[in-house]
Every structure is written in C-alpha cells, then in structure tokens.
C-alpha cells in the first residue's frame, strides 16, 4: 500500500510524466514497425440478394444447364428455384488471356513487401467486417443457406484467415535458418520461401464466398497471382467476390489482374489443371474428380493440394458432457444442411449412453425447420436448401440401403416438398440409428442433413468402426476423461481431431487443414498452407568472407592417384561423421598423412 502511494506521487510529478510519455513515443518511433492502414472501399451487392426479391420467374425444372447452349450457365436460388439469370462460361481462350495478365502482374507483385501485402488484406478485412450482412445475403441467395450459417461458415472463417495471415504470415514465410552441420560449419544455410508464380484453386460450391476468397488470401500474401475456378453451381455470386478482391488490390495501388475468377463446366476445369503456365493447383471436391485433377496436372508435373471431403466421425463416450455435446453435434449435422467437408457424418455413441442420446436427438431433429431465410417469415428457418438439384435420389438410396440392412430411420429420410417453395431443393432433416459399417452410408459422403448414429462398446470397438471408412479428414471425441479423449483422438487415422468439440481446428487458422486416405493430401491453412504456395529454396553462402570451400589437390581434376584420392575422401567421411571423438581424431591424422 505504501509503495502504491509513492508510485502515485511520482507519476503525478510533471517531469516524471514527461519522461514516461517521451520514452513511450521514442519507443514506438524507433522500434514499432510502420503499419500501412486499411483503405476503405465500397462495392454494391447485386439487387437479387435483398430479402424478398422476386424479380425473375421461378424455374419449372431448376438446373444449371441451358438446353442447346453449353456456353451459358443457368443460375438460380436453390431455396426457391427462382432464376438469378445466366452467366457466360469462360472459354479456354479467355482463360489463357487471364493467365497471361496474371503472370505479368505477378512479376511486379513478387517484389512487394510483406507490409504492402498486409495492407491489401487489412483493406479486404475491413470491407468484410463492415459488410457482413451484404456478404451473407449474397451467399444465402446463391447457395440457399441461412444467415447464421453464412456468418459462421463464410464470414467468420474468412476473417479468421485474414487476421491470422496479417499477424503471422510474414513469420511463416521468413527465411528459415538451418544447422549446416559440422562439415559445413563455415556456411550459412537456410530455406528461402519464394513465390511460385501463378497458382490456381478449383473450389467447391458449399461456401461460395469463403472457398473462393480463402485461396486468394494465401496466394497474394505468398507473392503469387491466382486464377480461381469457381463452381458452376454458384456462378452467380462469382463476380461479386472477384470484384471485392480486385478492389482491395486497386485501392492499395496494385494491379487487379493478380486475381482472376473463371467458371464453367468440366472443359474449363481441365484447361486450368492442364495448363503449363499454372504453377500450383489447390482442388476442393470429390475423390473421383480429385484423381482426374491429378492426372491432368501430371502432364506438366504441376504440384497439387487435394482436399477431397470426408466421412467425419464423432466418438461419444458415456462420460461425455451431454449438455455440451448434443448442441455441438446438432450444429455439426444441421449447419449448412451438412454440406460441409468436415460435417459430422457418423456419430458413434457408447452403449451406456446410446438410448438417451437417440431420444434427445429425435426430439431435436423433429423440431428443425427448413426454408428460405431471405424469403420466409422471421424465426421460421433453421436449415437451408441443398445446392445440387440431383442429390435427393442418392441420399434416399443410401437411407433405403441402411434400413434394408437393419437401421431405423426415426425422422425424415426423404426429400422435403416445401409448401411455400415447391421448386426449392430441400431434404428433410433425418435421424438414422442402429447403423453398422456394413451399410453403404458409412462409406459414402452424404453432404446432407442426415444424422447417422452407431453404437460401440469400448475404445477398440470404436476405432475399428471409425476406420471401416476409407475417408480420413476430420474427427471429434467427446469424453469427460481428458486422457482418454486425447488418446482416442490421436489414435484416429484422420488429418484433424478435436476433443470435446467439432470443426474448431479450422477457426484456429494456425493449424493446417487436410486429410489422409481418400480425403486427399497436402495442406492449406497455417504455415504449411502458405509455404505450399512457395518454392522452398535451399540456400547456402559463406559465413566468413575469407573462408571458402577449397578443393584439395589430391582430388582436383585430373586426379593423379585414384586410389589415394578414394582413401582421402573416405577419411573425410570418417572425420566429419564418426560417432566418437577418437574416431574423428584418427581420421584427421590419416587425412594429414594422405595430404603429404
């Protein structure tokens, strides 16, 4: 108390205040890095994104195909079937021209500082934060999701990636000094991360904003230009996202040709992946198409990162905190109508908690309401539409197969005919229980609001059932025993695991994202993701100006005595890499003798 009063008396003295304030100012002037501020910009969203918009007709048979015209893509709101107009598919000539402009712009961009790149990302982040509703409404209109799901899956994830890259990207790409080893102790050794050039991302339709802008963030910060092939299923919103990225570049004084979006059907995808002027490919999609991407890229040995979906599991032990676990698992299935690559598609519940878990989920899933968040009355929609028009047949077939083999469908199990939106694409939230690994639904990604529940007895049984699927993307373990939760999570053959949670590893943007098995390989996000977009160049230089690598006369070409030269190099190896000092000393003495 006495010390505190003395401190207050000292800080009240004008001279002390002046010294402290002056020191603080001097510190910031000398030691704080200058920060380029975000530059605000505006971009008007398309009018179709406004709630209640009804400017076009409802399509009789919603489809992205325009009969008789393969050059056009029919866009529509999957929640209502209402037309959003048509978008022209990118031609191969247009693609080549865009790649050429991107390559030209990248040569200048590669020379920018990390702070200049951060300014672009800050400007983009400020726009995202101040235009959340507009961004969410555009995503909702094009993909049929709800505003809550858009905020969590489109905006939150994008801002998390932006902020992590702004704060940590430079450290991830800084030169990485390495130990040169005993023999090269007079050298400096390091890894230098240099831009690849023009990279490409072919991304899925489930999160049209985040899936397209996420690769742009990483590519730009790593010093690359990028071509994004947006899915034809969400081609309507593509222009808005592209203009957002270009405006952020433009207002900061950089060439908007660093970013190009293209869209179209399989032909344009093949043109991107087979182009010899694309230096890296990130693909998000199915295992079947991922194999085609690899095959196409192999013609030019273009490196690829593949994220090919999952059949993610959640293992729920009897001692789990059900009050926390149940709501988390509801969101893991219902969010975005479970059109999530890391959505939980198999829930394994220990036999001691199984019946109570099923009863609670039955009550909850029956209460879930589906509809159009932009067109229906407030507080009437929990779950949105399905983006793909042909998915219902496949989902119903998987459920029928499971039921025929002993599963029970307690809720849903079929497509949903919405009374207000008869042309909307909905699937009824479904609860399928008593599922076993013998059923097709445990080995095929559903990408639909279907909660699959399986029973297990112990850890060994749970691991065997989890590993019956060829996928290995994400996973969750719920247990009140922290040791068991950690042990089981680390034993799962997956690329990502969360204890007592779902999907939060992706909000931790410092972590890499990717899987094993048919879920793909390579990683995006985290330092690993940024570095994958760079050439990892091994670099050495002399540590001291006057100490350089000499070539001893005994092994200088032309070699006068081959046997003596061989013995000399043999002793160099023994001298440098012997396990004992005595071994090195003996080799050193032999080297001296051979050099005479």
C-alpha positions as CSV (number, residue, x, y, z in Angstrom):
1,X,0.0,0.0,0.0
2,X,2.9,2.3,0.9
3,X,4.7,1.5,-2.4
4,X,1.5,2.2,-4.4
5,X,1.0,5.6,-2.8
6,X,4.7,6.5,-3.5
7,X,4.2,5.4,-7.1
8,X,1.2,7.6,-7.5
9,X,3.1,10.6,-6.1
10,X,5.9,10.0,-8.5
11,X,3.7,9.7,-11.6
12,X,1.9,12.9,-10.5
13,X,5.1,14.9,-10.9
14,X,5.1,16.6,-14.3
15,X,8.8,15.7,-15.0
16,X,8.1,12.0,-14.4
17,X,5.1,12.1,-16.7
18,X,7.0,13.8,-19.4
19,X,9.9,11.3,-19.2
20,X,7.5,8.3,-19.4
21,X,5.5,9.8,-22.2
22,X,8.6,10.7,-24.1
23,X,10.1,7.3,-23.7
24,X,6.9,5.7,-25.0
25,X,6.8,7.9,-28.1
26,X,10.5,7.3,-28.7
27,X,10.0,3.5,-28.4
28,X,7.1,3.5,-30.9
29,X,9.1,5.7,-33.3
30,X,12.2,3.6,-33.2
31,X,11.1,0.0,-32.6
32,X,7.5,-0.3,-33.8
33,X,7.2,-1.3,-37.5
34,X,5.4,1.2,-39.6
35,X,1.9,-0.1,-40.5
36,X,0.1,0.7,-43.7
37,X,-3.6,1.4,-42.8
38,X,-6.6,-0.3,-44.4
39,X,-8.1,1.7,-47.2
40,X,-11.9,1.7,-47.2
41,X,-13.8,0.9,-50.4
42,X,-17.4,0.2,-51.4
43,X,-18.9,-2.4,-53.6
44,X,-22.6,-2.6,-54.3
45,X,-24.1,-6.1,-53.9
46,X,-26.4,-7.5,-56.6
47,X,-30.0,-6.5,-56.0
48,X,-31.1,-10.1,-56.2
49,X,-29.5,-10.6,-52.7
50,X,-32.0,-8.4,-51.0
51,X,-34.6,-10.2,-48.8
52,X,-37.9,-10.7,-50.5
53,X,-36.5,-10.1,-54.0
54,X,-38.8,-11.7,-56.7
55,X,-37.5,-10.0,-59.9
56,X,-37.3,-13.2,-62.0
57,X,-39.5,-16.2,-62.7
58,X,-39.4,-19.4,-60.7
59,X,-37.9,-22.1,-63.0
60,X,-40.2,-25.1,-63.7
61,X,-37.2,-27.5,-63.5
62,X,-34.3,-25.7,-61.9
63,X,-31.0,-26.8,-63.5
64,X,-27.7,-25.1,-64.3
65,X,-27.9,-26.5,-67.8
66,X,-29.2,-24.2,-70.6
67,X,-30.7,-26.5,-73.2
68,X,-29.0,-26.1,-76.6
69,X,-26.4,-23.6,-75.3
70,X,-23.4,-25.1,-73.4
71,X,-21.8,-21.6,-73.3
72,X,-24.2,-20.4,-70.7
73,X,-24.9,-21.4,-67.0
74,X,-28.4,-21.0,-65.6
75,X,-28.2,-19.6,-62.1
76,X,-31.0,-20.0,-59.6
77,X,-31.7,-19.8,-55.9
78,X,-31.8,-23.4,-54.6
79,X,-34.1,-22.4,-51.8
80,X,-36.9,-21.2,-54.1
81,X,-36.0,-22.2,-57.7
82,X,-36.1,-18.6,-58.8
83,X,-33.9,-17.7,-61.7
84,X,-30.9,-15.4,-60.9
85,X,-30.1,-15.0,-64.6
86,X,-27.4,-16.6,-66.8
87,X,-23.7,-16.4,-66.7
88,X,-21.4,-17.0,-69.6
89,X,-18.9,-19.8,-69.1
90,X,-15.3,-18.9,-69.5
91,X,-13.7,-20.1,-72.8
92,X,-10.2,-21.5,-73.0
93,X,-9.0,-18.5,-74.9
94,X,-10.3,-16.2,-72.2
95,X,-8.6,-18.4,-69.6
96,X,-5.3,-18.2,-71.4
97,X,-5.6,-14.4,-71.6
98,X,-6.3,-14.1,-67.9
99,X,-3.3,-16.3,-67.0
100,X,-1.1,-14.1,-69.2
101,X,-2.3,-10.9,-67.5
102,X,-1.9,-12.6,-64.1
103,X,1.7,-13.7,-64.9
104,X,2.6,-10.2,-66.0
105,X,1.1,-8.6,-62.8
106,X,2.8,-11.2,-60.6
107,X,6.3,-10.1,-61.6
108,X,5.7,-6.8,-60.0
109,X,3.8,-8.1,-57.1
110,X,6.5,-10.6,-56.1
111,X,8.8,-7.6,-55.3
112,X,6.3,-6.1,-52.8
113,X,7.0,-6.1,-49.1
114,X,5.0,-8.1,-46.6
115,X,3.6,-4.8,-45.2
116,X,2.3,-3.9,-48.6
117,X,0.6,-7.3,-48.9
118,X,-0.8,-6.9,-45.4
119,X,-2.4,-3.5,-46.3
120,X,-4.4,-5.3,-49.1
121,X,-5.5,-7.9,-46.6
122,X,-6.4,-5.3,-44.0
123,X,-8.5,-3.4,-46.6
124,X,-10.3,-6.6,-47.5
125,X,-10.9,-7.5,-43.9
126,X,-12.3,-4.1,-43.1
127,X,-14.7,-4.4,-46.0
128,X,-15.8,-7.9,-44.8
129,X,-16.3,-6.7,-41.3
130,X,-18.4,-3.7,-42.3
131,X,-20.4,-5.5,-44.9
132,X,-21.2,-8.8,-43.2
133,X,-24.9,-8.7,-43.9
134,X,-24.5,-8.0,-47.6
135,X,-21.9,-10.8,-48.0
136,X,-24.1,-13.2,-46.1
137,X,-27.2,-12.3,-48.2
138,X,-25.3,-12.9,-51.4
139,X,-24.1,-16.3,-50.2
140,X,-27.5,-17.2,-49.0
141,X,-29.1,-16.3,-52.3
142,X,-26.7,-18.4,-54.3
143,X,-26.4,-21.4,-52.0
144,X,-29.7,-21.5,-50.0
145,X,-28.0,-21.4,-46.6
146,X,-29.2,-19.4,-43.6
147,X,-27.8,-16.1,-42.4
148,X,-26.4,-17.8,-39.2
149,X,-24.7,-20.5,-41.3
150,X,-23.3,-17.9,-43.7
151,X,-21.9,-15.8,-40.8
152,X,-20.2,-18.8,-39.3
153,X,-19.1,-20.5,-42.4
154,X,-18.4,-17.6,-44.8
155,X,-17.6,-14.5,-42.8
156,X,-16.1,-15.8,-39.5
157,X,-13.8,-18.3,-41.3
158,X,-12.6,-15.7,-43.8
159,X,-11.9,-13.0,-41.2
160,X,-10.1,-15.6,-39.1
161,X,-7.9,-16.4,-42.1
162,X,-7.3,-12.8,-42.9
163,X,-6.3,-11.9,-39.3
164,X,-4.0,-14.9,-38.9
165,X,-2.3,-14.2,-42.2
166,X,-1.9,-10.5,-41.4
167,X,-0.4,-11.2,-37.9
168,X,1.6,-14.4,-38.7
169,X,2.1,-14.7,-42.4
170,X,5.5,-12.9,-42.5
171,X,6.9,-15.1,-39.7
172,X,5.7,-18.3,-41.6
173,X,7.5,-17.2,-44.8
174,X,10.6,-15.6,-43.2
175,X,13.9,-17.2,-44.2
176,X,14.3,-20.4,-42.1
177,X,17.9,-20.8,-40.8
178,X,19.1,-24.4,-40.6
179,X,22.1,-26.1,-39.0
180,X,24.8,-26.6,-41.7
181,X,26.3,-29.5,-39.8
182,X,29.9,-30.0,-38.7
183,X,31.4,-30.3,-42.2
184,X,29.8,-27.1,-43.5
185,X,30.2,-25.1,-40.3
186,X,31.7,-22.2,-42.2
187,X,28.5,-21.8,-44.2
188,X,25.2,-20.2,-43.5
189,X,22.3,-22.5,-44.5
190,X,18.6,-21.5,-44.8
191,X,15.4,-22.2,-46.6
192,X,14.0,-19.2,-48.6
193,X,10.3,-19.2,-49.4
194,X,9.8,-17.7,-52.9
195,X,6.5,-17.2,-54.8
196,X,5.6,-19.9,-57.3
197,X,4.1,-17.5,-59.8
198,X,0.5,-18.1,-60.9
199,X,-1.4,-20.6,-58.8
200,X,-4.9,-22.0,-59.3
201,X,-7.7,-23.0,-57.0
202,X,-10.6,-25.1,-58.1
203,X,-13.1,-24.9,-55.3
204,X,-16.4,-26.4,-54.2
205,X,-19.8,-24.7,-54.1
206,X,-20.8,-25.2,-50.4
207,X,-19.3,-21.9,-49.2
208,X,-19.1,-19.7,-52.3
209,X,-17.5,-16.7,-50.5
210,X,-15.0,-18.4,-48.2
211,X,-14.0,-21.1,-50.7
212,X,-13.1,-18.6,-53.3
213,X,-11.6,-15.8,-51.2
214,X,-9.6,-18.1,-48.9
215,X,-7.2,-19.2,-51.6
216,X,-6.9,-15.6,-52.8
217,X,-5.7,-14.5,-49.3
218,X,-2.9,-17.1,-49.1
219,X,-1.8,-16.8,-52.8
220,X,-1.5,-13.0,-52.6
221,X,0.4,-13.0,-49.3
222,X,2.8,-15.6,-50.6
223,X,3.6,-13.2,-53.6
224,X,1.6,-15.1,-56.2
225,X,-1.2,-14.3,-58.7
226,X,-4.2,-16.6,-58.7
227,X,-6.8,-18.0,-61.0
228,X,-9.9,-19.3,-59.1
229,X,-12.2,-21.7,-60.9
230,X,-15.5,-21.1,-59.2
231,X,-18.1,-23.9,-59.2
232,X,-20.7,-23.6,-61.9
233,X,-23.3,-24.3,-59.2
234,X,-22.6,-20.9,-57.6
235,X,-21.5,-18.9,-60.7
236,X,-24.0,-16.1,-60.0
237,X,-22.1,-14.7,-56.9
238,X,-18.6,-15.2,-58.5
239,X,-18.4,-11.7,-60.0
240,X,-19.2,-10.0,-56.6
241,X,-16.4,-11.9,-54.8
242,X,-13.9,-11.3,-57.7
243,X,-14.6,-7.6,-57.7
244,X,-14.1,-7.4,-53.9
245,X,-10.6,-8.9,-54.2
246,X,-9.8,-6.7,-57.2
247,X,-11.0,-3.5,-55.4
248,X,-8.9,-4.3,-52.4
249,X,-5.8,-4.5,-54.6
250,X,-6.7,-1.5,-56.7
251,X,-7.3,0.9,-53.8
252,X,-3.9,0.0,-52.4
253,X,-2.2,0.8,-55.7
254,X,-1.7,-2.7,-57.0
255,X,-2.7,-4.4,-60.3
256,X,-6.1,-6.1,-60.0
257,X,-5.0,-8.6,-62.7
258,X,-3.4,-10.5,-59.8
259,X,-6.8,-12.1,-59.2
260,X,-9.0,-13.7,-61.9
261,X,-12.1,-15.8,-61.4
262,X,-13.3,-18.2,-64.1
263,X,-16.3,-20.6,-64.2
264,X,-17.8,-23.2,-66.5
265,X,-18.2,-26.9,-66.8
266,X,-15.6,-29.7,-67.0
267,X,-13.9,-28.4,-70.0
268,X,-12.6,-25.2,-68.3
269,X,-11.6,-27.2,-65.2
270,X,-9.4,-29.4,-67.4
271,X,-8.0,-26.3,-69.2
272,X,-6.9,-24.9,-65.8
273,X,-5.4,-28.1,-64.4
274,X,-3.6,-29.0,-67.7
275,X,-2.2,-25.5,-68.3
276,X,1.7,-25.5,-68.3
277,X,1.5,-21.9,-67.1
278,X,-0.1,-22.8,-63.8
279,X,2.5,-23.3,-61.1
280,X,0.4,-25.0,-58.3
281,X,-3.2,-26.3,-58.0
282,X,-5.4,-26.5,-55.0
283,X,-8.5,-28.6,-55.5
284,X,-11.5,-29.0,-53.2
285,X,-14.0,-31.6,-54.3
286,X,-14.6,-35.3,-54.5
287,X,-12.1,-38.2,-54.6
288,X,-13.3,-39.1,-58.1
289,X,-12.7,-35.7,-59.6
290,X,-9.5,-35.3,-57.5
291,X,-8.0,-38.2,-59.3
292,X,-8.8,-36.6,-62.7
293,X,-7.2,-33.4,-61.5
294,X,-4.0,-35.3,-60.5
295,X,-4.0,-37.0,-63.9
296,X,-4.4,-33.7,-65.7
297,X,-1.8,-31.9,-63.6
298,X,0.7,-34.7,-64.1
299,X,1.2,-33.8,-67.8
300,X,3.2,-30.8,-66.6
301,X,4.2,-32.2,-63.1
302,X,2.2,-29.4,-61.6
303,X,2.1,-29.8,-57.8
304,X,-1.3,-30.2,-56.3
305,X,-3.0,-30.0,-52.9
306,X,-6.2,-32.1,-52.7
307,X,-9.0,-31.8,-50.1
308,X,-11.4,-34.5,-51.1
309,X,-14.1,-34.5,-48.5
310,X,-14.7,-36.8,-45.5
311,X,-16.9,-39.1,-43.6
312,X,-16.0,-37.4,-40.3
313,X,-16.8,-39.2,-37.1
314,X,-17.7,-38.1,-33.6
315,X,-16.9,-40.7,-30.9
316,X,-19.1,-40.0,-27.8
317,X,-18.2,-41.9,-24.6
318,X,-20.7,-42.5,-21.8
319,X,-19.0,-40.0,-19.6
320,X,-19.3,-37.1,-22.1
321,X,-20.9,-33.8,-21.0
322,X,-24.2,-34.3,-22.9
323,X,-25.4,-30.8,-22.2
324,X,-22.4,-29.5,-24.2
325,X,-22.0,-32.4,-26.6
326,X,-25.6,-32.6,-28.0
327,X,-25.9,-29.0,-29.2
328,X,-22.4,-29.1,-30.8
329,X,-23.3,-32.3,-32.7
330,X,-26.7,-30.8,-33.8
331,X,-24.8,-28.0,-35.4
332,X,-22.3,-30.4,-36.9
333,X,-25.1,-32.0,-38.9
334,X,-27.6,-29.2,-39.5
335,X,-25.3,-26.3,-40.3
336,X,-25.4,-25.6,-44.0
337,X,-27.7,-28.6,-44.3
338,X,-24.5,-30.6,-43.6
339,X,-23.0,-29.6,-46.9
340,X,-19.6,-29.3,-45.1
341,X,-16.4,-31.2,-45.9
342,X,-15.9,-31.6,-42.1
343,X,-19.5,-32.1,-41.2
344,X,-20.0,-35.0,-38.8
345,X,-21.4,-37.8,-40.9
346,X,-21.0,-40.7,-38.3
347,X,-21.8,-40.3,-34.6
348,X,-20.6,-43.3,-32.6
349,X,-22.2,-43.4,-29.1
350,X,-21.1,-45.7,-26.3
351,X,-23.8,-48.3,-25.5
352,X,-24.2,-47.0,-21.9
353,X,-25.4,-43.6,-23.3
354,X,-26.9,-44.7,-26.6
355,X,-30.7,-44.8,-25.9
356,X,-30.7,-41.4,-24.1
357,X,-28.7,-39.8,-26.9
358,X,-31.1,-41.2,-29.5
359,X,-34.2,-39.9,-27.6
360,X,-32.8,-36.4,-27.3
361,X,-31.7,-36.2,-30.9
362,X,-35.1,-37.5,-32.1
363,X,-36.8,-34.6,-30.2
364,X,-34.4,-32.0,-31.6
365,X,-34.3,-33.1,-35.2
366,X,-38.1,-33.3,-35.4
367,X,-38.1,-29.6,-34.4
368,X,-35.7,-28.4,-37.2
369,X,-37.4,-26.1,-39.7
370,X,-36.3,-25.8,-43.3
371,X,-36.8,-22.9,-45.7
372,X,-35.5,-19.8,-47.3
373,X,-34.0,-17.3,-44.9
374,X,-34.3,-14.5,-47.4
375,X,-38.0,-15.1,-48.2
376,X,-39.8,-16.7,-45.3
377,X,-41.1,-15.1,-42.2
378,X,-38.7,-14.3,-39.4
379,X,-37.8,-17.1,-36.9
380,X,-39.2,-19.9,-39.1
381,X,-36.0,-21.3,-40.7
382,X,-33.2,-23.3,-39.1
383,X,-31.8,-25.2,-42.1
384,X,-31.4,-24.2,-45.7
385,X,-31.6,-25.8,-49.1
386,X,-29.5,-28.3,-51.0
387,X,-27.3,-26.7,-53.7
388,X,-27.3,-29.7,-56.0
389,X,-30.5,-30.5,-57.8
390,X,-29.8,-34.2,-58.2
391,X,-28.7,-35.1,-54.7
392,X,-32.1,-36.3,-53.3
393,X,-32.1,-39.6,-55.2
394,X,-28.7,-40.5,-54.0
395,X,-29.5,-39.7,-50.3
396,X,-32.7,-41.6,-50.4
397,X,-31.0,-44.6,-51.9
398,X,-28.3,-44.6,-49.1
399,X,-31.0,-44.4,-46.4
400,X,-33.0,-47.2,-48.1
401,X,-29.9,-49.4,-48.2
402,X,-29.3,-48.8,-44.5
403,X,-32.9,-49.5,-43.5
404,X,-32.9,-52.7,-45.5
405,X,-29.8,-53.9,-43.5
406,X,-31.3,-53.2,-40.1
407,X,-31.0,-49.4,-39.5
408,X,-34.0,-47.4,-38.2
409,X,-35.0,-44.1,-39.7
410,X,-36.7,-42.2,-36.9
411,X,-37.0,-38.8,-38.5
412,X,-37.1,-37.7,-42.1
413,X,-35.3,-39.9,-44.7
414,X,-36.7,-38.2,-47.8
415,X,-36.7,-35.0,-49.9
416,X,-38.9,-32.3,-48.5
417,X,-41.6,-30.6,-50.5
418,X,-41.8,-27.0,-49.1
419,X,-45.3,-25.6,-49.1
420,X,-44.1,-22.1,-50.0
421,X,-41.3,-23.1,-52.3
422,X,-42.3,-26.2,-54.3
423,X,-39.3,-25.7,-56.7
424,X,-36.9,-25.3,-53.8
425,X,-34.3,-28.1,-53.2
426,X,-34.8,-29.4,-49.7
427,X,-34.1,-32.6,-47.8
428,X,-35.8,-33.4,-44.6
429,X,-33.5,-33.4,-41.5
430,X,-33.0,-37.1,-40.9
431,X,-32.1,-39.3,-37.9
432,X,-30.8,-42.7,-38.9
433,X,-29.9,-45.0,-36.0
434,X,-28.6,-48.6,-35.4
435,X,-26.2,-48.1,-38.3
436,X,-23.4,-50.5,-38.9
437,X,-20.2,-50.5,-41.0
438,X,-21.9,-52.9,-43.4
439,X,-24.2,-50.2,-44.7
440,X,-23.2,-48.1,-47.7
441,X,-24.0,-44.8,-45.9
442,X,-20.9,-45.3,-43.7
443,X,-18.5,-45.3,-46.6
444,X,-20.1,-42.6,-48.9
445,X,-20.1,-38.9,-48.2
446,X,-23.7,-37.7,-47.9
447,X,-23.3,-34.0,-47.8
448,X,-26.9,-33.8,-46.5
449,X,-28.7,-33.2,-43.2
450,X,-28.6,-36.8,-42.1
451,X,-27.5,-37.7,-38.6
452,X,-26.1,-41.2,-38.7
453,X,-25.8,-42.9,-35.2
454,X,-23.8,-46.0,-34.5
455,X,-23.3,-47.9,-31.2
456,X,-20.0,-49.0,-29.8
457,X,-18.8,-50.9,-26.7
458,X,-15.3,-49.8,-25.9
459,X,-12.3,-47.9,-27.4
460,X,-11.2,-50.8,-29.5
461,X,-14.7,-51.3,-31.0
462,X,-15.0,-47.5,-31.7
463,X,-11.7,-47.4,-33.5
464,X,-12.5,-50.4,-35.7
465,X,-15.8,-48.9,-36.7
466,X,-14.3,-45.5,-37.4
467,X,-11.6,-47.0,-39.6
468,X,-14.0,-49.0,-41.6
469,X,-14.4,-45.9,-43.8
470,X,-11.7,-45.0,-46.4
471,X,-12.0,-41.3,-45.6
472,X,-9.8,-39.6,-43.1
473,X,-10.4,-35.8,-42.9
474,X,-11.6,-34.6,-39.5
475,X,-12.8,-36.2,-36.3
476,X,-14.2,-35.4,-32.8
477,X,-14.0,-37.3,-29.5
478,X,-16.3,-36.4,-26.6
479,X,-15.3,-37.6,-23.1
480,X,-15.2,-36.4,-19.5
481,X,-11.8,-38.2,-19.2
482,X,-9.2,-35.9,-20.8
483,X,-6.6,-38.6,-21.0
484,X,-9.0,-40.9,-22.9
485,X,-10.2,-38.1,-25.1
486,X,-6.6,-37.2,-26.1
487,X,-5.6,-40.9,-26.5
488,X,-8.5,-41.8,-28.8
489,X,-8.3,-38.6,-30.8
490,X,-4.6,-39.3,-31.5
491,X,-5.3,-42.9,-32.5
492,X,-7.8,-41.9,-35.2
493,X,-6.5,-42.1,-38.7
494,X,-7.5,-38.6,-39.7
495,X,-5.8,-35.4,-40.6
496,X,-7.5,-33.4,-37.9
497,X,-9.0,-34.2,-34.5
498,X,-10.9,-32.2,-31.8
499,X,-11.5,-33.2,-28.3
500,X,-15.0,-32.2,-26.9
501,X,-15.7,-30.0,-30.0
502,X,-16.4,-30.0,-33.7
503,X,-14.6,-28.3,-36.5
504,X,-12.8,-25.7,-34.3
505,X,-9.4,-26.6,-35.7
506,X,-10.3,-24.6,-38.8
507,X,-11.0,-21.5,-36.7
508,X,-7.5,-22.0,-35.4
509,X,-6.0,-20.8,-38.6
510,X,-2.5,-21.5,-37.3
511,X,-3.3,-25.2,-37.9
512,X,-3.0,-27.0,-41.3
513,X,-6.2,-28.3,-42.9
514,X,-6.3,-31.6,-44.8
515,X,-6.8,-35.3,-44.6
516,X,-5.4,-38.8,-45.2
517,X,-6.7,-41.7,-47.3
518,X,-9.2,-40.8,-50.0
519,X,-9.7,-37.5,-48.2
520,X,-6.6,-36.3,-50.1
521,X,-3.1,-35.0,-49.3
522,X,-1.3,-31.7,-48.9
523,X,-2.5,-28.9,-46.6
524,X,-3.9,-25.4,-46.7
525,X,-4.2,-23.0,-43.8
526,X,-1.4,-22.4,-41.2
527,X,2.3,-22.0,-42.1
528,X,2.1,-25.3,-44.0
529,X,-0.6,-23.9,-46.3
530,X,1.3,-20.7,-47.0
531,X,4.5,-22.5,-47.6
532,X,2.9,-24.9,-50.1
533,X,2.3,-21.9,-52.3
534,X,6.0,-21.1,-52.4
535,X,9.2,-22.7,-53.8
536,X,11.1,-23.9,-50.8
537,X,14.6,-22.9,-52.0
538,X,17.6,-24.4,-50.1
539,X,20.3,-21.6,-49.9
540,X,23.9,-21.5,-48.6
541,X,26.5,-18.8,-48.5
542,X,29.9,-18.3,-46.9
543,X,29.7,-17.4,-43.2
544,X,33.1,-15.6,-43.3
545,X,34.4,-13.7,-46.4
546,X,37.9,-15.3,-46.4
547,X,36.7,-18.9,-45.7
548,X,35.6,-20.7,-48.8
549,X,35.3,-24.3,-49.9
550,X,38.8,-25.5,-51.2
551,X,39.3,-28.5,-53.5
552,X,42.4,-30.4,-52.1
553,X,44.9,-31.1,-54.8
554,X,44.6,-34.8,-54.1
555,X,41.1,-34.8,-55.6
556,X,41.4,-31.9,-58.0
557,X,40.8,-32.9,-61.6
558,X,42.5,-34.5,-63.3
559,X,43.1,-36.8,-60.3
560,X,46.6,-38.1,-60.3
561,X,46.2,-41.1,-58.0
562,X,42.6,-42.5,-57.9
563,X,43.2,-45.0,-55.0
564,X,44.8,-42.3,-52.9
565,X,42.0,-39.9,-53.7
566,X,39.5,-42.5,-52.7
567,X,41.2,-43.1,-49.4
568,X,41.3,-39.4,-48.8
569,X,37.5,-38.9,-49.4
570,X,36.9,-42.0,-47.2
571,X,38.7,-40.4,-44.3
572,X,36.8,-37.1,-44.8
573,X,33.6,-39.0,-44.2
574,X,35.1,-40.7,-41.1
575,X,36.5,-37.4,-39.8
576,X,33.2,-35.5,-40.2
577,X,30.7,-38.1,-39.2
578,X,32.3,-40.5,-36.7
579,X,30.3,-41.3,-33.6
580,X,33.4,-40.7,-31.3
581,X,36.0,-38.0,-30.9
582,X,38.7,-40.6,-31.1
583,X,37.4,-41.8,-34.5
584,X,37.5,-38.3,-35.8
585,X,41.0,-37.7,-34.5
586,X,42.3,-40.9,-36.1
587,X,40.6,-39.9,-39.4
588,X,42.1,-36.5,-39.2
589,X,45.6,-37.9,-38.7
590,X,45.2,-40.1,-41.8
591,X,44.0,-37.1,-43.8
592,X,47.1,-35.3,-42.9
593,X,49.3,-38.2,-43.9
594,X,47.5,-38.6,-47.2
595,X,47.8,-35.0,-48.0
596,X,51.7,-35.1,-47.8
